[in-house]
């Protein structure tokens, strides 16, 4: 079990060296390939490279349940509180949140230890991306024992960068 310090350290140390050219698709699932590079702490010039696939499911529109408004209690507020309650009830249909889901399949993942410095390994992976032009690959530098947290940070960043595009697409099609 990782401590709060371990998690915070992993979040601070994670760097996305190359992000995919594409974002999360609005109306379909999106597959991202990742290469997560981390330094082994118990060996000199030893770097672990984990490779795998993350699938981002299409974002879902979540709307609040209109019956939930009955649970709001504006007692003790003056006329402004009551007016706000009425405003919420009348505009509840406009409120929406996007839900994102990611699937991480372990059978699509492999790892290897390379006996080179982390900087050299990262440089070679970035050079390979420039040569192959894979638009769906990410290279992430992280912490070895909390690598999953590093990968989750990447997914949160992809959601943040995709959200405006997804909202625009939903509005353009009249879904929001």
N, C-alpha and C positions, 0 to 999 in steps of 0.2 A: 504494500500500500504506500502510495506516495504522499508526502506531506504537502501542506500548502506551499511551503518554501520550494520544494521540488517542482511543483506545478508552475509557480511564479518564475522560477529560474528557466524552465523550459520555454515558457512564453516569451520571456525577454531575450533568450538566446536564439530563437528560431528566426531564420532569415530565408525568405523566398528568393533564391538567386535567379530563377527564371520562372515566370508564370505562364500558363497557357495563353495562347492568343485569343481563344474564345472564352465566352462566359457560359454560365448555366443557361441552357435553352429554356424558353418559357413554356413551350408546348410539347416537350419530349424529354427523355432522359439524356444525360450527357456523361460521357466517360472521360475521365482524366487519368493520364498515366503519371505516376510520380516516381521520383528517385530521391530518397531521403538519405542524406549523407551525414554520418556522425563519427566523431573521433572516439576510439576505444581508450578508456581511461587507464587501463592496466598494461598497455603496450605502447612502445614508441613507434611512430610512423605506421600506425595501423588504423585504417578507416573502414567503417562498415557502410556498405551501400545496400539499401533496401529498395526494391522496385516492386511496384504493384499497380493496381487499377482501383480507382474510386469511381463509383457511379452516383451521380447526382440525379435524383428523381425529379421530375418536373415539379415546379412549385405549385402548391395548392392554395386556393383562396379560402380562408377561414373567416366566417362572419359570426358575430355574436348572436346568441339565441334571443329573440325578442322577448320571450317570457322571462329572461333574466333581469329585465328592467324592473320587474315587480319587486326584485330584491333590493333595489336601490332605495335608500331611505334618506330623504332630505329634510327630516324634522330637525328643528333647531336652527335651520337656515332661514333667512328672511325671504322676501319675494324674489331676490336674485337667485337663491338656491333652487327655489321651486321653478323659476323660469329656465334655469340650466337643466333641471331634470326633464322638463317638457321638451327642451331642445334635443337632449339625448334621445328621448323616446321617438321624436319625429325624424331624427337623422340616423338612427341606429343602422338602417339599411345601407348607409354610405360607408360605415366603418368596416374595414377589412384588414386582415393581416395575411402575409404570405408565409406558408410553412414550407421549409426546405427539408428534404430527407437525403441522406447519403448512405450508400451501402459500401462497406469495405469487405471485400472477399479475400480471405486468407489464402485460398487456393490459387489466386492470381498473384501472390506475392512470393518473392524470393529474396535472398540476401547473400552477400558475399563479403569477405574481409579482404581488403586490398592493402598490401604492405607499402603504402606511399603516404605522404602527408595529405591531410584533408584538403589543403589549398590546391595541391596538384590534382587530386581526384576531382574536385569541383571544376577546376579548369578544363580537364579532359571531357567531363560530362557536358559542360557548356559549349565546348568546341564541337562535340558530337551533335548537339541540338542545332547549332548554326549550319553544320554540314547536311543534316538530314531534313531540317525544316519541319519537324513534327509539331503541329500547332496545338496539340493536346497534352504535351508533356510539361511537367513542373519539376524543377530541381530545388530541393529544400535542404538547407543546412540546419541540423538540430542537435539535440542531446541524446546520447545513445540509450540511456536507461529510461528516458521518458519520451521516446520517439513517437509514441502514439499521440501524446499531447501536442507535439510539434505538428503532426499531420492534421490533427483537429484544428489547430490554429490556422493552417492553410485553408481548410474547408470554410471556416468562418470568414476569412478574408475573401474567398471566392463568392460567398453569399453576399457580403457587403458590396462587392464590385458588380454583382449581377442584379441586385434588387431594383435599381432604377430602371434598367432596361426591361426587366420582367414586368414591373408596374406599368411602364409605357405601353408594352405589348398588350397587356390585359385591358388597359383603358382604350387603346386603339380598336380593339375588337368589341368594345362595349361590355366587357365582363366586370368592370369596376365602375 
